[in-house]
Amino acid sequence: MVKAIVGANWGDEGKGKITDLLAEQSDVVIRFQGGANAGHTIINEFGRFALHILPSGTFYPHITNIIGNGVALDIRRLVDELRAITQQGVPAPNLIVSERCQILMPYHVLQDTYEEERLGGKAFGSTKSGIAPFYSDKYAKIGIQVCDLFHEDRLRERLTRAVELKNILFEHMYHKPKLDVDALFQELISLREEIRPYVGDAISFVHEALAQNKTILLEGQLGSMKDPDLGIFPMTTSSHTLAGFGCVGAAVPPTAVKEVICVTKAYSSSVGSHTEPFVSELLGEEGDELRRRGGDKGEFGATTGRPRRVGWFDAVATKYGCMVQGATSVALTCLDVLGYLDEIKVCTGYEIDGEVTDRFPTTPRLMKAKPVFTTLPGWKCDVRGITDYAALPQQAKDYVDFIESQIGVPVKIVSTGPKRHEICYRK
């Protein structure tokens, strides 16, 4: 059976913790899209970790972790991350890197950086991790697969073709130094030896696991709002962040996916450019206070360290996010963060051109949206670490009930802290 764990919003919802939690009863965890441009924070008996490319099942010895063919594989970041966790006492994970995975190249990072520099004040707020150029090259068919590393004539031919195109762009558009094919080739050969032990036929492994009735978790990066088709285009990422893409990026058949667990925070947060519409955003002192109290160590990006934008729970965006993900249940994280508030607002509608709607609009209309709030009483106490849902204050349970009624999907998991088992299961 396959379960997908994906984000309902802008990313940063706490998917890493939920994947880490559910991995205990799983056999395989697969990252199916994205790259090292976002991180999943996990706190366990080994310490606190921000994983960027490794799957969140990394800390369990019984799990096979797979970097699927849909991932933008930054080999250097992967090798560094493996080294970093083992130095903190974590046993080396069982890992398969799909031989069909494509490689994020150093020139992708350069191109991403140069383009943001060129755009200036109209930049997309990229993490400059090379993601957009990587996926552009993948679909333009000039990308390089992991399997190419083991066929050197083919590797040099494909690398030469890509560099010819990049050098025209770098020299004449960005006015930057040209790339050296030989240096890149030698770097790839060196990296090949570092990942050689992990490269394998992930597709056959996954289908054999399905035939043996193993439990497989698909781990998504970012969330619905960042999908290039169904998100807030063009302020999106460049890979598909939806559970449906897991069938491609992890090579599992659609018929095998039985559960889609959508993760959302009890409030809203987003890392990205301030040009992106964020309807329920809290500014000023209120926003600073929520940002300081939020997450594990405040609302700052696990990869970039950038301060996240924060706001009240956006039921319009979350309902839409769950809908396009095909959510069968919701995991609500960071409920404990809101315990300091006398009152809590929920964005239950958007006012656009004088009309109120609860349907999430396309970007041009979203840019005009103003929040319509419903105010609920706060619970004014610390609920961190509570694991019995019945023990939560009535106002906290009422808040969860209200969110569930607004998004139309059952909330089955409520997180009351950043640690693995600071969780309530809700019937």
KELO-838559 format. One line per field, with one value per residue (C-alpha): residue in three letters; x, y, z. Coordinates in pm, whole numbers, plus 50000, padded with zeros to 5 digits. Layout:
REM residues N
type <- ALA, ...
px <- X, ...
py <- Y, ...
pz <- Z, ...
***
This chain:
REM residues 427
type <- MET, VAL, LYS, ALA, ILE, VAL, GLY, ALA, ASN, TRP, GLY, ASP, GLU, GLY, LYS, GLY, LYS, ILE, THR, ASP, LEU, LEU, ALA, GLU, GLN, SER, ASP, VAL, VAL, ILE, ARG, PHE, GLN, GLY, GLY, ALA, ASN, ALA, GLY, HIS, THR, ILE, ILE, ASN, GLU, PHE, GLY, ARG, PHE, ALA, LEU, HIS, ILE, LEU, PRO, SER, GLY, THR, PHE, TYR, PRO, HIS, ILE, THR, ASN, ILE, ILE, GLY, ASN, GLY, VAL, ALA, LEU, ASP, ILE, ARG, ARG, LEU, VAL, ASP, GLU, LEU, ARG, ALA, ILE, THR, GLN, GLN, GLY, VAL, PRO, ALA, PRO, ASN, LEU, ILE, VAL, SER, GLU, ARG, CYS, GLN, ILE, LEU, MET, PRO, TYR, HIS, VAL, LEU, GLN, ASP, THR, TYR, GLU, GLU, GLU, ARG, LEU, GLY, GLY, LYS, ALA, PHE, GLY, SER, THR, LYS, SER, GLY, ILE, ALA, PRO, PHE, TYR, SER, ASP, LYS, TYR, ALA, LYS, ILE, GLY, ILE, GLN, VAL, CYS, ASP, LEU, PHE, HIS, GLU, ASP, ARG, LEU, ARG, GLU, ARG, LEU, THR, ARG, ALA, VAL, GLU, LEU, LYS, ASN, ILE, LEU, PHE, GLU, HIS, MET, TYR, HIS, LYS, PRO, LYS, LEU, ASP, VAL, ASP, ALA, LEU, PHE, GLN, GLU, LEU, ILE, SER, LEU, ARG, GLU, GLU, ILE, ARG, PRO, TYR, VAL, GLY, ASP, ALA, ILE, SER, PHE, VAL, HIS, GLU, ALA, LEU, ALA, GLN, ASN, LYS, THR, ILE, LEU, LEU, GLU, GLY, GLN, LEU, GLY, SER, MET, LYS, ASP, PRO, ASP, LEU, GLY, ILE, PHE, PRO, MET, THR, THR, SER, SER, HIS, THR, LEU, ALA, GLY, PHE, GLY, CYS, VAL, GLY, ALA, ALA, VAL, PRO, PRO, THR, ALA, VAL, LYS, GLU, VAL, ILE, CYS, VAL, THR, LYS, ALA, TYR, SER, SER, SER, VAL, GLY, SER, HIS, THR, GLU, PRO, PHE, VAL, SER, GLU, LEU, LEU, GLY, GLU, GLU, GLY, ASP, GLU, LEU, ARG, ARG, ARG, GLY, GLY, ASP, LYS, GLY, GLU, PHE, GLY, ALA, THR, THR, GLY, ARG, PRO, ARG, ARG, VAL, GLY, TRP, PHE, ASP, ALA, VAL, ALA, THR, LYS, TYR, GLY, CYS, MET, VAL, GLN, GLY, ALA, THR, SER, VAL, ALA, LEU, THR, CYS, LEU, ASP, VAL, LEU, GLY, TYR, LEU, ASP, GLU, ILE, LYS, VAL, CYS, THR, GLY, TYR, GLU, ILE, ASP, GLY, GLU, VAL, THR, ASP, ARG, PHE, PRO, THR, THR, PRO, ARG, LEU, MET, LYS, ALA, LYS, PRO, VAL, PHE, THR, THR, LEU, PRO, GLY, TRP, LYS, CYS, ASP, VAL, ARG, GLY, ILE, THR, ASP, TYR, ALA, ALA, LEU, PRO, GLN, GLN, ALA, LYS, ASP, TYR, VAL, ASP, PHE, ILE, GLU, SER, GLN, ILE, GLY, VAL, PRO, VAL, LYS, ILE, VAL, SER, THR, GLY, PRO, LYS, ARG, HIS, GLU, ILE, CYS, TYR, ARG, LYS
px <- 50000, 50116, 50055, 50149, 50244, 50218, 50174, 49839, 49987, 50313, 50548, 50697, 50390, 50580, 50579, 50917, 50790, 50476, 50677, 50926, 50636, 50451, 50774, 50782, 50512, 50645, 50896, 50995, 51010, 51050, 51130, 50953, 51018, 51208, 51568, 51774, 51590, 51369, 51429, 51234, 51311, 51312, 51378, 51448, 51671, 51978, 51917, 51772, 51814, 51718, 51713, 51733, 51770, 51757, 51411, 51266, 51278, 51656, 51664, 51502, 51726, 51435, 51343, 51471, 51492, 51471, 51557, 51313, 51354, 51151, 51408, 51661, 51966, 52240, 52504, 52739, 52459, 52357, 52710, 52757, 52423, 52505, 52837, 52677, 52415, 52659, 52893, 52604, 52576, 52303, 52364, 52421, 52074, 51956, 51945, 51876, 51936, 51733, 51958, 51698, 51731, 51867, 52163, 52148, 52464, 52683, 52579, 52215, 52301, 52499, 52215, 51960, 52180, 52250, 51882, 51771, 52043, 51921, 51559, 51651, 51337, 51119, 51301, 51097, 51263, 51444, 51662, 51924, 51957, 51934, 51587, 51424, 51719, 51740, 51379, 51402, 51692, 51512, 51213, 51432, 51604, 51953, 51965, 52207, 52083, 52267, 52303, 52501, 52779, 52865, 52895, 53173, 53152, 52781, 52840, 53098, 52877, 52572, 52777, 52939, 52600, 52463, 52769, 52759, 52411, 52494, 52803, 52606, 52365, 52631, 52857, 52605, 52307, 52457, 52809, 52966, 53263, 53225, 53208, 53489, 53363, 53675, 53655, 53286, 53349, 53618, 53396, 53116, 53351, 53463, 53104, 53014, 53245, 53093, 52738, 52821, 52723, 52372, 52277, 52025, 51712, 51461, 51169, 51203, 51260, 50940, 50726, 50868, 50785, 50428, 50397, 50504, 50237, 50498, 50396, 50545, 50543, 50576, 50731, 50655, 50842, 50675, 50295, 49996, 50046, 50391, 50277, 50354, 50014, 49773, 49960, 50020, 50193, 50458, 50555, 50594, 50863, 50948, 50844, 50495, 50422, 50104, 50049, 49949, 50301, 50428, 50307, 50563, 50841, 50844, 50735, 50432, 50107, 49809, 49605, 49850, 49798, 49537, 49592, 49689, 49778, 49778, 49982, 49890, 49987, 49737, 49833, 49983, 50347, 50539, 50898, 50923, 50922, 50701, 50565, 50369, 50010, 49959, 49605, 49597, 49943, 50011, 50242, 50400, 50430, 50161, 50347, 50683, 50542, 50393, 50713, 50921, 50699, 50637, 50788, 51067, 51303, 51088, 50960, 51280, 51352, 51521, 51736, 51783, 51734, 51509, 51230, 50899, 50595, 50324, 49951, 49621, 49502, 49380, 49085, 49026, 49379, 49390, 49056, 49181, 49520, 49359, 49123, 49395, 49605, 49310, 49352, 49195, 49297, 49477, 49762, 49740, 50076, 50193, 49868, 50081, 50218, 49882, 49843, 49943, 49650, 49326, 49154, 49245, 49132, 49067, 49047, 48719, 48669, 48831, 48678, 48760, 48614, 48347, 48234, 48317, 48419, 48546, 48699, 49071, 49125, 49385, 49683, 49550, 49238, 49434, 49646, 49331, 49197, 49132, 49079, 48740, 48799, 48604, 48727, 48742, 48838, 49191, 49270, 49538, 49748, 50042, 49938, 50285, 50351, 49988, 49926, 49567, 49331, 49061, 49299, 49321, 49128, 48777, 48864, 49156, 48928, 48668, 48937, 49028, 48657, 48614, 48912, 48783, 48440, 48598, 48831, 48598, 48862, 48891, 49172, 49311, 49648, 49712, 50073, 50140, 50515, 50815, 50928, 50838, 50572, 50424, 50112, 49740, 49542, 49185, 48898
py <- 50000, 50350, 50659, 51006, 51280, 51620, 51987, 52164, 52513, 52691, 52431, 52438, 52262, 52003, 51717, 51589, 51521, 51345, 51132, 51049, 50956, 50734, 50575, 50364, 50141, 50159, 49972, 50222, 50604, 50778, 51141, 51195, 51556, 51875, 51913, 52058, 52390, 52310, 52126, 51893, 51943, 51628, 51599, 51251, 51062, 51148, 51524, 51793, 51759, 51962, 51715, 51870, 51578, 51260, 51107, 51149, 50774, 50803, 50752, 50407, 50105, 49894, 50137, 50149, 50516, 50603, 50917, 50881, 50965, 51286, 51445, 51711, 51528, 51751, 51483, 51703, 51802, 51436, 51322, 51607, 51530, 51160, 51250, 51504, 51267, 50980, 51218, 51288, 50918, 50818, 50475, 50492, 50470, 50209, 50423, 50372, 50654, 50587, 50537, 50737, 51039, 51349, 51542, 51900, 52049, 52334, 52542, 52515, 52693, 52956, 53013, 53041, 53298, 53497, 53509, 53634, 53897, 53999, 54025, 54252, 54385, 54147, 53834, 53526, 53488, 53172, 52985, 52991, 52615, 52565, 52411, 52607, 52566, 52197, 52123, 52343, 52129, 51808, 51887, 52035, 51693, 51823, 51690, 51423, 51108, 50924, 50623, 50843, 50867, 50503, 50547, 50798, 50853, 50925, 51145, 51361, 51391, 51502, 51734, 51898, 51961, 52119, 52336, 52470, 52606, 52734, 52918, 53114, 53215, 53288, 53487, 53693, 53733, 53730, 53850, 53585, 53346, 53043, 52688, 52432, 52094, 51906, 52039, 51953, 51605, 51533, 51663, 51429, 51130, 51207, 51240, 50915, 50720, 50875, 50771, 50447, 50229, 50376, 50377, 50114, 50011, 50183, 50111, 49733, 49756, 49956, 49722, 49418, 49586, 49644, 49280, 49184, 49415, 49643, 49989, 50273, 50642, 50905, 51222, 51548, 51877, 52217, 52228, 52280, 52656, 52594, 52359, 52514, 52414, 52441, 52679, 53056, 53077, 53203, 53227, 52850, 52588, 52402, 52049, 51919, 51925, 51718, 51360, 51267, 51336, 51076, 50816, 50950, 51077, 50762, 50521, 50379, 50298, 50527, 50227, 50165, 50503, 50445, 50742, 51104, 51277, 51653, 51844, 52199, 52423, 52559, 52900, 52999, 53045, 53089, 53134, 53329, 53667, 53941, 53986, 53662, 53716, 53591, 53690, 53615, 53758, 53912, 54213, 54433, 54328, 54058, 53894, 53923, 53758, 53463, 53425, 53420, 53160, 52944, 52619, 52458, 52756, 53027, 53055, 53059, 52847, 52513, 52554, 52928, 53063, 53331, 53461, 53309, 53522, 53424, 53474, 53340, 53000, 53038, 52804, 52911, 52821, 52505, 52373, 52421, 52269, 51959, 51932, 51933, 51691, 51452, 51448, 51157, 51303, 51602, 51631, 51963, 52076, 52349, 52372, 52440, 52762, 52942, 52897, 53258, 53419, 53553, 53529, 53349, 53450, 53217, 53343, 53193, 53397, 53632, 53961, 54028, 54327, 54366, 54002, 53738, 53390, 53074, 52945, 52986, 53205, 53232, 53460, 53784, 53771, 53649, 53963, 54165, 53943, 54079, 53842, 53782, 53660, 53458, 53509, 53221, 53223, 53115, 52859, 53064, 52774, 52559, 52236, 52136, 51764, 51659, 51322, 51257, 51458, 51449, 51629, 51938, 52248, 52268, 52587, 52407, 52119, 52369, 52533, 52199, 52124, 52461, 52407, 52062, 52203, 52468, 52244, 51946, 51680, 51487, 51605, 51277, 51388, 51694, 51782, 51952, 51999, 51944, 51607, 51279, 51162, 51498, 51392, 51342, 51098, 51214, 50977
pz <- 50000, 49920, 50134, 50015, 50262, 50099, 50184, 50166, 50150, 50064, 50212, 50563, 50706, 50909, 50656, 50773, 51123, 50995, 50752, 51027, 51257, 51010, 50889, 51207, 51055, 50699, 50487, 50218, 50207, 49871, 49793, 49461, 49355, 49426, 49532, 49813, 49795, 50094, 50419, 50646, 51016, 51232, 51605, 51743, 51985, 51773, 51782, 51558, 51181, 50874, 50584, 50238, 50001, 50212, 50268, 50617, 50685, 50711, 51089, 51091, 51023, 50894, 50615, 50260, 50159, 49792, 49604, 49318, 48952, 48994, 49228, 49130, 49266, 49400, 49453, 49655, 49894, 49928, 50010, 50259, 50424, 50459, 50617, 50852, 50995, 51047, 51230, 51469, 51552, 51306, 51149, 50774, 50615, 50369, 50056, 49688, 49440, 49127, 48825, 48629, 48858, 48687, 48825, 48941, 48794, 48923, 48622, 48728, 49053, 48863, 48615, 48896, 49074, 48759, 48663, 49006, 48981, 48635, 48747, 49038, 49207, 49001, 49118, 49217, 49557, 49446, 49695, 49416, 49440, 49064, 49063, 48778, 48537, 48632, 48542, 48231, 48110, 48204, 47988, 47713, 47714, 47784, 48141, 48262, 48434, 48710, 48479, 48236, 48495, 48428, 48050, 48008, 47631, 47660, 47965, 47786, 47478, 47679, 47899, 47595, 47436, 47754, 47812, 47454, 47521, 47871, 47753, 47494, 47770, 48031, 47802, 47603, 47836, 48184, 48088, 48309, 48263, 48036, 48169, 48130, 48005, 48119, 48474, 48498, 48358, 48618, 48897, 48788, 48774, 49131, 49254, 49075, 49300, 49611, 49523, 49344, 49647, 49649, 49281, 49181, 48997, 49222, 48990, 49012, 49389, 49439, 49231, 49409, 49742, 49624, 49519, 49874, 50028, 50179, 50306, 50103, 50197, 49928, 50068, 49892, 49912, 49947, 49902, 49675, 49634, 49486, 49208, 48867, 48725, 49017, 49246, 49251, 48913, 48849, 49219, 49230, 49229, 48908, 49000, 49069, 49442, 49421, 49537, 49183, 49062, 49308, 49061, 48814, 49041, 49253, 48979, 49161, 48982, 49055, 49169, 49455, 49627, 49900, 50134, 50081, 50408, 50365, 50622, 50725, 51014, 51263, 51121, 50785, 50692, 50371, 50263, 49943, 49781, 49923, 49571, 49622, 49738, 50095, 50187, 50562, 50637, 50977, 50973, 51238, 51602, 51574, 51287, 51463, 51776, 51584, 51384, 51703, 51870, 51563, 51447, 51648, 51672, 51519, 51165, 50962, 50655, 50727, 50415, 50373, 50726, 50576, 50801, 50696, 50634, 50881, 50909, 51034, 50914, 50556, 50514, 50153, 50044, 50258, 50131, 49776, 49861, 50008, 49711, 49445, 49649, 49681, 50059, 50246, 50584, 50733, 50983, 51167, 51305, 51547, 51746, 52054, 51902, 51933, 52309, 52386, 52203, 52353, 52017, 51696, 51350, 51060, 50703, 50580, 50263, 50013, 49912, 49545, 49361, 49627, 49625, 49887, 49774, 49942, 49618, 49565, 49257, 48983, 49043, 48887, 49107, 49409, 49389, 49464, 49744, 50092, 50387, 50547, 50901, 51155, 51513, 51763, 52132, 52222, 52495, 52673, 52800, 52701, 52525, 52409, 52438, 52506, 52341, 52451, 52230, 52497, 52735, 52512, 52625, 52479, 52289, 52118, 52018, 51896, 51684, 51524, 51466, 51296, 51067, 50974, 50890, 50669, 50468, 50438, 50514, 50844, 51072, 51208, 51347, 51564, 51645, 51979, 51949, 51721, 51864, 51697, 51946, 52049, 51863, 51928, 51718, 51667, 51604
***
